[in-house]
Every structure is written in structure tokens, then in C-alpha cells.
Amino acid sequence: MAKAKKKKFKISDYVDPFYLKVMMGAFLFISILSSSLIFVTQRRESKQIEVERLERESFQRGLSQAFNNLSLSDFIFPEQYGFLRNPLHLQREPTTRWTEDEVQRLWIPIEDTGIEDLTQQNRDLLKSLLKEAQ
């Protein structure tokens, strides 16, 4: 028996060499293009993350500066509490408990203070300070 000669596989026997070169060039072009797009996209995302981090740090620095400069006199108090704007001068020695007479004499019911209005005014003031800090 005669041995059958094995034929080596050559792609050029099945595909025109010109088309093979065109297909390999197209594959190489698409590979380079997609790699470049991935690289540019990743770089842009990392820059965006860095920008957001810097903005956040800047905002926090602004908040810190705004609150460091904040004092009690920056808030709105009704005229009856005007003494809070002046330095506090003690008229008597502080005690740990108030007597019933002191409570009766000094107690102001919450409904009479207009606290809701003051609360809203102070919230508005804080919001404006926070906007300035941005």
C-alpha cells in the first residue's frame, strides 16, 4: 500500500492573499481603535473622579471656614432676648437647681415665644451661609 501524502494546510489555498491582508489590516485597525477608546474613556472617568474629589474638598473647606466664623450674634433673636448679643454678666452665683419661685417668675411658655418663626429665620440664614460656602 502506498502512503497517502498528507497535504499541509495553507490558508492561501482557500482565501485570496489580498483579501487576507485586508481582513488582517481591518482586524488590527479595529483592535487599535477599541483599545484607544477604552484608554481615553478610563482616563476621562479618572479625571472626573478627581474633579469631584477636589470639589468636595473645596466645599468642605468652605463649610469649615463659614462655621469657624459663625458666632451667636449671627443668628436672629427676638428683642426680648437681646441680652444674648451682649457679653454675659452673672448677677448671682450659678446654682444646680432652680427654686419653684424662680421657675414661676422666669418661665415663658413656648407658645408665647414665636419659636417657629425664629426657627425658620435661622434655617434660612444657615441655608444662605451654606450656599455662600459652595
C-alpha positions in Angstrom: 0.0 0.0 0.0 1.1 3.4 -0.9 1.1 6.0 1.8 -1.1 8.9 1.0 0.8 12.1 1.1 -0.6 14.5 3.7 -1.2 17.9 2.3 -0.2 20.8 4.5 -2.9 23.3 5.3 -2.4 26.7 3.8 -5.0 29.4 4.2 -3.8 31.0 1.0 -5.2 27.9 -0.8 -8.7 28.9 0.4 -8.6 32.7 0.7 -7.1 35.2 -1.7 -4.0 36.7 -0.1 -5.2 40.2 -0.9 -8.4 39.7 1.0 -6.4 38.1 3.8 -4.2 41.2 4.1 -7.3 43.4 4.0 -9.0 41.4 6.7 -5.9 41.3 9.0 -5.5 45.1 8.5 -9.1 45.7 9.4 -8.8 43.5 12.5 -5.7 45.3 13.5 -7.4 48.7 12.9 -10.5 47.8 14.9 -8.3 46.4 17.8 -6.2 49.6 18.0 -9.3 51.8 17.8 -11.2 49.9 20.5 -8.1 49.9 22.8 -7.7 53.6 22.3 -11.4 54.3 23.1 -11.1 52.2 26.3 -7.9 54.1 27.3 -9.5 57.5 26.7 -12.7 56.6 28.5 -10.9 55.3 31.5 -8.7 58.4 31.7 -11.7 60.7 31.3 -13.5 58.9 34.2 -10.5 59.1 36.5 -10.2 62.8 35.7 -13.9 63.2 36.5 -13.5 61.4 39.8 -10.5 63.6 40.7 -12.5 66.8 39.8 -15.4 65.6 42.0 -13.0 64.9 44.9 -11.5 68.3 44.6 -14.9 70.0 44.5 -16.0 68.0 47.6 -12.8 69.1 49.5 -13.3 72.7 48.4 -16.9 72.6 49.6 -15.8 71.1 53.0 -13.1 73.7 53.4 -15.7 76.4 52.6 -18.1 74.9 55.2 -15.3 74.8 57.8 -14.5 78.4 57.2 -18.1 79.5 57.3 -18.8 77.7 60.6 -15.5 78.9 62.1 -16.6 82.5 61.6 -20.1 81.9 62.9 -21.0 83.4 66.2 -24.1 83.6 68.3 -24.7 87.2 67.1 -25.1 85.9 63.5 -28.5 84.3 64.5 -31.7 86.3 64.8 -33.1 86.6 68.3 -36.3 88.5 69.3 -35.8 91.8 71.1 -36.8 90.3 74.4 -33.6 88.1 74.2 -31.4 91.0 73.1 -29.2 90.3 76.2 -27.7 87.3 74.3 -25.9 89.6 71.9 -24.1 91.3 74.8 -21.4 89.6 77.0 -23.0 87.7 79.8 -22.5 89.2 83.3 -23.6 87.0 86.1 -25.7 88.7 88.7 -25.6 85.8 91.2 -23.8 82.6 91.8 -25.0 79.8 89.5 -27.0 77.1 91.1 -27.5 73.5 90.1 -31.3 73.6 90.7 -33.8 76.4 90.3 -36.3 77.1 93.0 -40.0 76.9 92.4 -40.2 80.7 92.8 -37.5 81.3 90.1 -39.3 78.9 87.7 -42.6 80.7 88.2 -41.1 84.1 87.8 -38.9 83.4 84.7 -40.8 80.6 82.9 -42.0 81.6 79.4 -44.4 79.2 77.7 -43.1 78.0 74.4 -46.3 79.2 72.6 -45.5 82.8 73.6 -42.0 82.8 72.1 -42.8 82.7 68.4 -40.2 80.0 68.2 -41.4 78.6 64.9 -40.7 81.9 63.2 -37.3 82.2 64.8 -36.5 78.6 63.8 -37.4 79.3 60.2 -35.4 82.5 60.1 -32.4 80.7 61.5 -32.8 77.8 59.0 -32.9 80.3 56.1 -29.8 82.0 57.4 -28.0 78.7 57.6 -29.0 77.8 54.1 -27.7 81.1 52.8 -24.4 80.6 54.6 -24.1 77.1 53.2 -24.8 78.4 49.7 -22.1 81.0 50.1 -19.7 78.3 51.2 -20.2 76.4 48.0 
